[in-house]
Amino acid sequence: ALLKAALRMYHVRKEFMVRMYHVRKEFVVQRQAAIKIEAAMRMYHVRKEFMAQRQACIVLQRVVRGVHARKQLVEAKAAVTTLQAVVRRYQARKRHALLLRERKEEEEAERKRKEEE
């Protein structure tokens, strides 16, 4: 009876150890699955935040480039306006000098005609 009880105890203990091995193995599998799910969720949140920051940077760059382009346009218009003023001033002085020369030539011709009379 003692041997039978010891044998029974041995089998109970063996079954318990086998069951514990399977339970532990299942626990490890579930734990690894939970770790992978948590990592995926962390990656999802980090990527979502990264994409939001990236989009904000793109918008900021677009705004800064637009401001810069408009500033360059204003500067270019000012330069063109200045250049036009210089060219028009030059043309006006040239026309004025030509008119003065023509008037002087007319006066010379008139004076010579009067002298010949």
N, CA, C and O atoms as a GROMACS GRO file, in nm:
protein
  468
    1ALA      N    1   0.084  -0.117   0.000
    1ALA     CA    2   0.000   0.000   0.000
    1ALA      C    3   0.089   0.125   0.000
    1ALA      O    4   0.057   0.223  -0.065
    2LEU      N    5   0.198   0.121   0.071
    2LEU     CA    6   0.290   0.235   0.075
    2LEU      C    7   0.356   0.254  -0.060
    2LEU      O    8   0.372   0.368  -0.106
    3LEU      N    9   0.395   0.146  -0.123
    3LEU     CA   10   0.456   0.153  -0.254
    3LEU      C   11   0.357   0.205  -0.356
    3LEU      O   12   0.391   0.285  -0.443
    4LYS      N   13   0.233   0.158  -0.344
    4LYS     CA   14   0.128   0.202  -0.434
    4LYS      C   15   0.103   0.351  -0.415
    4LYS      O   16   0.085   0.423  -0.513
    5ALA      N   17   0.101   0.397  -0.292
    5ALA     CA   18   0.080   0.539  -0.263
    5ALA      C   19   0.197   0.620  -0.316
    5ALA      O   20   0.177   0.729  -0.370
    6ALA      N   21   0.319   0.570  -0.302
    6ALA     CA   22   0.437   0.641  -0.351
    6ALA      C   23   0.435   0.647  -0.504
    6ALA      O   24   0.470   0.749  -0.563
    7LEU      N   25   0.394   0.537  -0.568
    7LEU     CA   26   0.386   0.534  -0.713
    7LEU      C   27   0.279   0.632  -0.763
    7LEU      O   28   0.298   0.703  -0.861
    8ARG      N   29   0.168   0.631  -0.693
    8ARG     CA   30   0.060   0.723  -0.730
    8ARG      C   31   0.108   0.867  -0.713
    8ARG      O   32   0.082   0.952  -0.799
    9MET      N   33   0.179   0.895  -0.604
    9MET     CA   34   0.231   1.028  -0.579
    9MET      C   35   0.331   1.068  -0.689
    9MET      O   36   0.334   1.183  -0.732
   10TYR      N   37   0.411   0.972  -0.733
   10TYR     CA   38   0.509   0.997  -0.839
   10TYR      C   39   0.436   1.037  -0.968
   10TYR      O   40   0.475   1.133  -1.034
   11HIS      N   41   0.329   0.962  -1.004
   11HIS     CA   42   0.254   0.992  -1.126
   11HIS      C   43   0.181   1.126  -1.115
   11HIS      O   44   0.176   1.202  -1.212
   12VAL      N   45   0.126   1.154  -1.000
   12VAL     CA   46   0.058   1.282  -0.978
   12VAL      C   47   0.158   1.396  -0.995
   12VAL      O   48   0.131   1.496  -1.062
   13ARG      N   49   0.274   1.380  -0.933
   13ARG     CA   50   0.378   1.482  -0.943
   13ARG      C   51   0.426   1.497  -1.086
   13ARG      O   52   0.448   1.608  -1.134
   14LYS      N   53   0.443   1.383  -1.157
   14LYS     CA   54   0.487   1.387  -1.296
   14LYS      C   55   0.384   1.459  -1.383
   14LYS      O   56   0.420   1.543  -1.464
   15GLU      N   57   0.255   1.426  -1.366
   15GLU     CA   58   0.149   1.492  -1.441
   15GLU      C   59   0.146   1.641  -1.410
   15GLU      O   60   0.127   1.725  -1.499
   16PHE      N   61   0.165   1.673  -1.282
   16PHE     CA   62   0.169   1.813  -1.241
   16PHE      C   63   0.284   1.885  -1.311
   16PHE      O   64   0.265   1.997  -1.360
   17MET      N   65   0.400   1.826  -1.317
   17MET     CA   66   0.517   1.886  -1.380
   17MET      C   67   0.495   1.903  -1.531
   17MET      O   68   0.532   2.004  -1.590
   18VAL      N   69   0.433   1.800  -1.593
   18VAL     CA   70   0.404   1.809  -1.736
   18VAL      C   71   0.305   1.921  -1.762
   18VAL      O   72   0.322   2.002  -1.853
   19ARG      N   73   0.200   1.924  -1.678
   19ARG     CA   74   0.099   2.028  -1.692
   19ARG      C   75   0.163   2.166  -1.671
   19ARG      O   76   0.134   2.259  -1.746
   20MET      N   77   0.249   2.179  -1.570
   20MET     CA   78   0.317   2.307  -1.545
   20MET      C   79   0.406   2.346  -1.663
   20MET      O   80   0.416   2.463  -1.698
   21TYR      N   81   0.471   2.247  -1.723
   21TYR     CA   82   0.555   2.274  -1.840
   21TYR      C   83   0.470   2.332  -1.952
   21TYR      O   84   0.509   2.432  -2.013
   22HIS      N   85   0.354   2.271  -1.980
   22HIS     CA   86   0.267   2.319  -2.087
   22HIS      C   87   0.207   2.456  -2.053
   22HIS      O   88   0.195   2.543  -2.140
   23VAL      N   89   0.170   2.474  -1.927
   23VAL     CA   90   0.115   2.603  -1.885
   23VAL      C   91   0.222   2.711  -1.901
   23VAL      O   92   0.194   2.820  -1.953
   24ARG      N   93   0.343   2.682  -1.857
   24ARG     CA   94   0.453   2.778  -1.869
   24ARG      C   95   0.483   2.808  -2.015
   24ARG      O   96   0.504   2.924  -2.052
   25LYS      N   97   0.484   2.704  -2.099
   25LYS     CA   98   0.509   2.722  -2.241
   25LYS      C   99   0.400   2.810  -2.303
   25LYS      O  100   0.432   2.901  -2.380
   26GLU      N  101   0.275   2.786  -2.270
   26GLU     CA  102   0.164   2.867  -2.321
   26GLU      C  103   0.177   3.011  -2.270
   26GLU      O  104   0.152   3.106  -2.345
   27PHE      N  105   0.215   3.027  -2.143
   27PHE     CA  106   0.235   3.160  -2.087
   27PHE      C  107   0.343   3.236  -2.165
   27PHE      O  108   0.325   3.353  -2.198
   28VAL      N  109   0.452   3.168  -2.194
   28VAL     CA  110   0.562   3.232  -2.269
   28VAL      C  111   0.514   3.273  -2.408
   28VAL      O  112   0.546   3.382  -2.455
   29VAL      N  113   0.438   3.185  -2.475
   29VAL     CA  114   0.386   3.216  -2.608
   29VAL      C  115   0.294   3.338  -2.602
   29VAL      O  116   0.305   3.429  -2.684
   30GLN      N  117   0.204   3.340  -2.504
   30GLN     CA  118   0.112   3.453  -2.489
   30GLN      C  119   0.186   3.581  -2.454
   30GLN      O  120   0.152   3.689  -2.502
   31ARG      N  121   0.287   3.568  -2.368
   31ARG     CA  122   0.367   3.685  -2.329
   31ARG      C  123   0.438   3.743  -2.452
   31ARG      O  124   0.440   3.864  -2.470
   32GLN      N  125   0.496   3.657  -2.534
   32GLN     CA  126   0.564   3.704  -2.656
   32GLN      C  127   0.464   3.770  -2.751
   32GLN      O  128   0.495   3.872  -2.814
   33ALA      N  129   0.344   3.712  -2.760
   33ALA     CA  130   0.241   3.772  -2.846
   33ALA      C  131   0.202   3.910  -2.793
   33ALA      O  132   0.186   4.005  -2.871
   34ALA      N  133   0.187   3.920  -2.661
   34ALA     CA  134   0.151   4.049  -2.601
   34ALA      C  135   0.261   4.153  -2.626
   34ALA      O  136   0.231   4.269  -2.655
   35ILE      N  137   0.387   4.112  -2.615
   35ILE     CA  138   0.500   4.202  -2.639
   35ILE      C  139   0.498   4.252  -2.783
   35ILE      O  140   0.521   4.370  -2.809
   36LYS      N  141   0.469   4.161  -2.879
   36LYS     CA  142   0.464   4.201  -3.019
   36LYS      C  143   0.349   4.297  -3.045
   36LYS      O  144   0.364   4.394  -3.120
   37ILE      N  145   0.234   4.272  -2.984
   37ILE     CA  146   0.118   4.361  -3.000
   37ILE      C  147   0.151   4.498  -2.943
   37ILE      O  148   0.122   4.600  -3.006
   38GLU      N  149   0.211   4.501  -2.823
   38GLU     CA  150   0.247   4.629  -2.761
   38GLU      C  151   0.347   4.704  -2.847
   38GLU      O  152   0.337   4.826  -2.863
   39ALA      N  153   0.445   4.633  -2.902
   39ALA     CA  154   0.545   4.697  -2.987
   39ALA      C  155   0.479   4.755  -3.112
   39ALA      O  156   0.511   4.866  -3.155
   40ALA      N  157   0.386   4.679  -3.170
   40ALA     CA  158   0.315   4.728  -3.289
   40ALA      C  159   0.234   4.853  -3.255
   40ALA      O  160   0.230   4.947  -3.334
   41MET      N  161   0.170   4.853  -3.140
   41MET     CA  162   0.090   4.970  -3.100
   41MET      C  163   0.180   5.092  -3.075
   41MET      O  164   0.147   5.204  -3.115
   42ARG      N  165   0.294   5.067  -3.008
   42ARG     CA  166   0.387   5.178  -2.986
   42ARG      C  167   0.436   5.234  -3.119
   42ARG      O  168   0.442   5.355  -3.138
   43MET      N  169   0.470   5.143  -3.212
   43MET     CA  170   0.516   5.187  -3.344
   43MET      C  171   0.407   5.266  -3.415
   43MET      O  172   0.435   5.368  -3.477
   44TYR      N  173   0.283   5.220  -3.405
   44TYR     CA  174   0.172   5.290  -3.468
   44TYR      C  175   0.160   5.433  -3.415
   44TYR      O  176   0.147   5.528  -3.492
   45HIS      N  177   0.165   5.447  -3.282
   45HIS     CA  178   0.151   5.580  -3.221
   45HIS      C  179   0.271   5.670  -3.254
   45HIS      O  180   0.254   5.788  -3.284
   46VAL      N  181   0.390   5.614  -3.248
   46VAL     CA  182   0.509   5.692  -3.280
   46VAL      C  183   0.506   5.735  -3.426
   46VAL      O  184   0.536   5.850  -3.458
   47ARG      N  185   0.470   5.643  -3.515
   47ARG     CA  186   0.465   5.676  -3.657
   47ARG      C  187   0.357   5.782  -3.685
   47ARG      O  188   0.377   5.873  -3.765
   48LYS      N  189   0.244   5.768  -3.617
   48LYS     CA  190   0.136   5.865  -3.633
   48LYS      C  191   0.185   6.004  -3.592
   48LYS      O  192   0.160   6.103  -3.662
   49GLU      N  193   0.253   6.012  -3.478
   49GLU     CA  194   0.308   6.140  -3.430
   49GLU      C  195   0.414   6.192  -3.528
   49GLU      O  196   0.417   6.312  -3.559
   50PHE      N  197   0.500   6.103  -3.576
   50PHE     CA  198   0.603   6.142  -3.671
   50PHE      C  199   0.541   6.199  -3.799
   50PHE      O  200   0.586   6.302  -3.850
   51MET      N  201   0.439   6.132  -3.849
   51MET     CA  202   0.375   6.178  -3.973
   51MET      C  203   0.308   6.314  -3.951
   51MET      O  204   0.309   6.399  -4.041
   52ALA      N  205   0.250   6.335  -3.834
   52ALA     CA  206   0.189   6.465  -3.804
   52ALA      C  207   0.296   6.574  -3.801
   52ALA      O  208   0.276   6.682  -3.856
   53GLN      N  209   0.409   6.545  -3.737
   53GLN     CA  210   0.519   6.642  -3.733
   53GLN      C  211   0.575   6.667  -3.873
   53GLN      O  212   0.607   6.781  -3.909
   54ARG      N  213   0.586   6.560  -3.950
   54ARG     CA  214   0.639   6.573  -4.086
   54ARG      C  215   0.546   6.661  -4.169
   54ARG      O  216   0.592   6.748  -4.243
   55GLN      N  217   0.416   6.639  -4.157
   55GLN     CA  218   0.319   6.719  -4.231
   55GLN      C  219   0.326   6.866  -4.187
   55GLN      O  220   0.316   6.957  -4.269
   56ALA      N  221   0.342   6.887  -4.056
   56ALA     CA  222   0.354   7.024  -4.005
   56ALA      C  223   0.479   7.091  -4.063
   56ALA      O  224   0.476   7.209  -4.098
   57CYS      N  225   0.589   7.017  -4.072
   57CYS     CA  226   0.712   7.071  -4.130
   57CYS      C  227   0.692   7.106  -4.277
   57CYS      O  228   0.741   7.208  -4.324
   58ILE      N  229   0.620   7.021  -4.349
   58ILE     CA  230   0.595   7.046  -4.491
   58ILE      C  231   0.513   7.173  -4.508
   58ILE      O  232   0.541   7.256  -4.595
   59VAL      N  233   0.411   7.189  -4.424
   59VAL     CA  234   0.328   7.309  -4.431
   59VAL      C  235   0.411   7.433  -4.398
   59VAL      O  236   0.401   7.536  -4.465
   60LEU      N  237   0.494   7.422  -4.295
   60LEU     CA  238   0.579   7.534  -4.256
   60LEU      C  239   0.675   7.570  -4.369
   60LEU      O  240   0.693   7.688  -4.399
   61GLN      N  241   0.737   7.470  -4.430
   61GLN     CA  242   0.827   7.497  -4.542
   61GLN      C  243   0.753   7.566  -4.656
   61GLN      O  244   0.804   7.659  -4.718
   62ARG      N  245   0.632   7.519  -4.684
   62ARG     CA  246   0.554   7.578  -4.792
   62ARG      C  247   0.524   7.726  -4.763
   62ARG      O  248   0.534   7.810  -4.852
   63VAL      N  249   0.489   7.755  -4.639
   63VAL     CA  250   0.459   7.893  -4.601
   63VAL      C  251   0.585   7.980  -4.612
   63VAL      O  252   0.580   8.090  -4.667
   64VAL      N  253   0.697   7.930  -4.560
   64VAL     CA  254   0.822   8.007  -4.563
   64VAL      C  255   0.865   8.030  -4.708
   64VAL      O  256   0.906   8.140  -4.744
   65ARG      N  257   0.856   7.926  -4.790
   65ARG     CA  258   0.894   7.942  -4.931
   65ARG      C  259   0.803   8.042  -5.001
   65ARG      O  260   0.849   8.120  -5.085
   66GLY      N  261   0.674   8.041  -4.967
   66GLY     CA  262   0.581   8.137  -5.026
   66GLY      C  263   0.615   8.279  -4.986
   66GLY      O  264   0.614   8.369  -5.070
   67VAL      N  265   0.645   8.300  -4.859
   67VAL     CA  266   0.683   8.433  -4.810
   67VAL      C  267   0.810   8.479  -4.882
   67VAL      O  268   0.819   8.593  -4.927
   68HIS      N  269   0.907   8.389  -4.891
   68HIS     CA  270   1.033   8.421  -4.957
   68HIS      C  271   1.011   8.456  -5.104
   68HIS      O  272   1.069   8.551  -5.156
   69ALA      N  273   0.927   8.377  -5.172
   69ALA     CA  274   0.900   8.402  -5.314
   69ALA      C  275   0.830   8.536  -5.333
   69ALA      O  276   0.863   8.610  -5.426
   70ARG      N  277   0.733   8.568  -5.245
   70ARG     CA  278   0.665   8.696  -5.257
   70ARG      C  279   0.761   8.812  -5.231
   70ARG      O  280   0.753   8.916  -5.296
   71LYS      N  281   0.851   8.794  -5.135
   71LYS     CA  282   0.951   8.898  -5.106
   71LYS      C  283   1.041   8.919  -5.227
   71LYS      O  284   1.071   9.033  -5.263
   72GLN      N  285   1.086   8.809  -5.290
   72GLN     CA  286   1.170   8.822  -5.409
   72GLN      C  287   1.094   8.890  -5.522
   72GLN      O  288   1.152   8.968  -5.597
   73LEU      N  289   0.964   8.859  -5.535
   73LEU     CA  290   0.884   8.922  -5.639
   73LEU      C  291   0.876   9.073  -5.617
   73LEU      O  292   0.889   9.150  -5.712
   74VAL      N  293   0.854   9.114  -5.493
   74VAL     CA  294   0.847   9.258  -5.462
   74VAL      C  295   0.981   9.324  -5.494
   74VAL      O  296   0.985   9.432  -5.552
   75GLU      N  297   1.092   9.256  -5.456
   75GLU     CA  298   1.224   9.312  -5.485
   75GLU      C  299   1.249   9.320  -5.635
   75GLU      O  300   1.307   9.418  -5.684
   76ALA      N  301   1.206   9.218  -5.708
   76ALA     CA  302   1.224   9.218  -5.854
   76ALA      C  303   1.143   9.330  -5.918
   76ALA      O  304   1.190   9.398  -6.008
   77LYS      N  305   1.018   9.348  -5.871
   77LYS     CA  306   0.935   9.456  -5.925
   77LYS      C  307   0.998   9.592  -5.897
   77LYS      O  308   0.996   9.681  -5.983
   78ALA      N  309   1.053   9.609  -5.778
   78ALA     CA  310   1.119   9.735  -5.744
   78ALA      C  311   1.240   9.757  -5.835
   78ALA      O  312   1.263   9.869  -5.882
   79ALA      N  313   1.316   9.651  -5.859
   79ALA     CA  314   1.434   9.663  -5.947
   79ALA      C  315   1.391   9.698  -6.089
   79ALA      O  316   1.454   9.782  -6.154
   80VAL      N  317   1.285   9.635  -6.138
   80VAL     CA  318   1.236   9.664  -6.273
   80VAL      C  319   1.186   9.808  -6.281
   80VAL      O  320   1.212   9.877  -6.379
   81THR      N  321   1.114   9.852  -6.179
   81THR     CA  322   1.064   9.989  -6.176
   81THR      C  323   1.179  10.089  -6.178
   81THR      O  324   1.174  10.189  -6.250
   82THR      N  325   1.283  10.062  -6.101
   82THR     CA  326   1.400  10.150  -6.099
   82THR      C  327   1.468  10.151  -6.236
   82THR      O  328   1.505  10.257  -6.287
   83LEU      N  329   1.482  10.034  -6.295
   83LEU     CA  330   1.544  10.024  -6.427
   83LEU      C  331   1.461  10.099  -6.531
   83LEU      O  332   1.516  10.169  -6.616
   84GLN      N  333   1.330  10.085  -6.524
   84GLN     CA  334   1.243  10.158  -6.618
   84GLN      C  335   1.261  10.309  -6.600
   84GLN      O  336   1.267  10.383  -6.698
   85ALA      N  337   1.268  10.353  -6.476
   85ALA     CA  338   1.285  10.496  -6.450
   85ALA      C  339   1.417  10.547  -6.509
   85ALA      O  340   1.422  10.655  -6.568
   86VAL      N  341   1.523  10.468  -6.492
   86VAL     CA  342   1.654  10.508  -6.545
   86VAL      C  343   1.649  10.515  -6.697
   86VAL      O  344   1.698  10.612  -6.756
   87VAL      N  345   1.590  10.413  -6.760
   87VAL     CA  346   1.582  10.410  -6.906
   87VAL      C  347   1.496  10.526  -6.957
   87VAL      O  348   1.532  10.593  -7.054
   88ARG      N  349   1.383  10.550  -6.893
   88ARG     CA  350   1.295  10.659  -6.937
   88ARG      C  351   1.362  10.795  -6.918
   88ARG      O  352   1.348  10.884  -7.002
   89ARG      N  353   1.435  10.811  -6.807
   89ARG     CA  354   1.508  10.936  -6.785
   89ARG      C  355   1.612  10.956  -6.895
   89ARG      O  356   1.626  11.066  -6.948
   90TYR      N  357   1.683  10.849  -6.929
   90TYR     CA  358   1.785  10.856  -7.034
   90TYR      C  359   1.720  10.893  -7.168
   90TYR      O  360   1.770  10.980  -7.240
   91GLN      N  361   1.608  10.827  -7.200
   91GLN     CA  362   1.539  10.855  -7.326
   91GLN      C  363   1.485  10.998  -7.329
   91GLN      O  364   1.491  11.066  -7.432
   92ALA      N  365   1.433  11.045  -7.215
   92ALA     CA  366   1.379  11.181  -7.208
   92ALA      C  367   1.491  11.283  -7.227
   92ALA      O  368   1.474  11.382  -7.298
   93ARG      N  369   1.606  11.260  -7.163
   93ARG     CA  370   1.718  11.353  -7.179
   93ARG      C  371   1.769  11.353  -7.323
   93ARG      O  372   1.806  11.457  -7.377
   94LYS      N  373   1.770  11.235  -7.383
   94LYS     CA  374   1.814  11.223  -7.521
   94LYS      C  375   1.719  11.300  -7.614
   94LYS      O  376   1.764  11.374  -7.702
   95ARG      N  377   1.587  11.282  -7.593
   95ARG     CA  378   1.487  11.355  -7.674
   95ARG      C  379   1.500  11.506  -7.652
   95ARG      O  380   1.493  11.584  -7.746
   96HIS      N  381   1.519  11.545  -7.526
   96HIS     CA  382   1.532  11.686  -7.494
   96HIS      C  383   1.655  11.746  -7.563
   96HIS      O  384   1.649  11.855  -7.619
   97ALA      N  385   1.766  11.673  -7.558
   97ALA     CA  386   1.889  11.721  -7.623
   97ALA      C  387   1.867  11.732  -7.773
   97ALA      O  388   1.915  11.826  -7.836
   98LEU      N  389   1.796  11.635  -7.832
   98LEU     CA  390   1.768  11.638  -7.975
   98LEU      C  391   1.681  11.758  -8.010
   98LEU      O  392   1.706  11.826  -8.109
   99LEU      N  393   1.577  11.784  -7.927
   99LEU     CA  394   1.490  11.900  -7.951
   99LEU      C  395   1.568  12.031  -7.940
   99LEU      O  396   1.549  12.122  -8.020
  100LEU      N  397   1.656  12.038  -7.840
  100LEU     CA  398   1.738  12.158  -7.826
  100LEU      C  399   1.828  12.178  -7.948
  100LEU      O  400   1.843  12.290  -7.998
  101ARG      N  401   1.888  12.068  -7.994
  101ARG     CA  402   1.975  12.074  -8.110
  101ARG      C  403   1.896  12.117  -8.234
  101ARG      O  404   1.943  12.200  -8.312
  102GLU      N  405   1.775  12.060  -8.253
  102GLU     CA  406   1.692  12.096  -8.368
  102GLU      C  407   1.652  12.243  -8.360
  102GLU      O  408   1.654  12.314  -8.461
  103ARG      N  409   1.614  12.289  -8.241
  103ARG     CA  410   1.574  12.429  -8.224
  103ARG      C  411   1.693  12.521  -8.254
  103ARG      O  412   1.678  12.625  -8.319
  104LYS      N  413   1.810  12.481  -8.207
  104LYS     CA  414   1.930  12.561  -8.230
  104LYS      C  415   1.960  12.567  -8.380
  104LYS      O  416   1.997  12.672  -8.433
  105GLU      N  417   1.943  12.451  -8.448
  105GLU     CA  418   1.968  12.448  -8.592
  105GLU      C  419   1.867  12.534  -8.666
  105GLU      O  420   1.902  12.603  -8.762
  106GLU      N  421   1.741  12.531  -8.621
  106GLU     CA  422   1.638  12.616  -8.683
  106GLU      C  423   1.670  12.763  -8.662
  106GLU      O  424   1.657  12.844  -8.754
  107GLU      N  425   1.711  12.796  -8.539
  107GLU     CA  426   1.746  12.936  -8.511
  107GLU      C  427   1.865  12.978  -8.594
  107GLU      O  428   1.868  13.091  -8.643
  108GLU      N  429   1.964  12.893  -8.613
  108GLU     CA  430   2.081  12.922  -8.696
  108GLU      C  431   2.038  12.945  -8.840
  108GLU      O  432   2.080  13.040  -8.906
  109ALA      N  433   1.951  12.855  -8.888
  109ALA     CA  434   1.904  12.868  -9.025
  109ALA      C  435   1.826  12.997  -9.042
  109ALA      O  436   1.840  13.065  -9.144
  110GLU      N  437   1.743  13.031  -8.945
  110GLU     CA  438   1.664  13.155  -8.948
  110GLU      C  439   1.755  13.276  -8.945
  110GLU      O  440   1.734  13.372  -9.019
  111ARG      N  441   1.855  13.272  -8.862
  111ARG     CA  442   1.950  13.382  -8.851
  111ARG      C  443   2.025  13.400  -8.983
  111ARG      O  444   2.045  13.514  -9.027
  112LYS      N  445   2.066  13.290  -9.047
  112LYS     CA  446   2.138  13.299  -9.173
  112LYS      C  447   2.047  13.355  -9.282
  112LYS      O  448   2.092  13.434  -9.365
  113ARG      N  449   1.920  13.316  -9.282
  113ARG     CA  450   1.828  13.369  -9.381
  113ARG      C  451   1.808  13.518  -9.364
  113ARG      O  452   1.802  13.592  -9.462
  114LYS      N  453   1.799  13.561  -9.240
  114LYS     CA  454   1.783  13.705  -9.214
  114LYS      C  455   1.906  13.781  -9.255
  114LYS      O  456   1.896  13.894  -9.302
  115GLU      N  457   2.021  13.723  -9.237
  115GLU     CA  458   2.146  13.790  -9.276
  115GLU      C  459   2.158  13.800  -9.427
  115GLU      O  460   2.213  13.896  -9.480
  116GLU      N  461   2.106  13.700  -9.496
  116GLU     CA  462   2.113  13.701  -9.641
  116GLU      C  463   2.014  13.799  -9.702
  116GLU      O  464   2.030  13.839  -9.818
  117GLU      N  465   1.915  13.838  -9.630
  117GLU     CA  466   1.815  13.929  -9.685
  117GLU      C  467   1.860  14.068  -9.684
  117GLU      O  468   1.787  14.157  -9.726
   0.00000   0.00000   0.00000
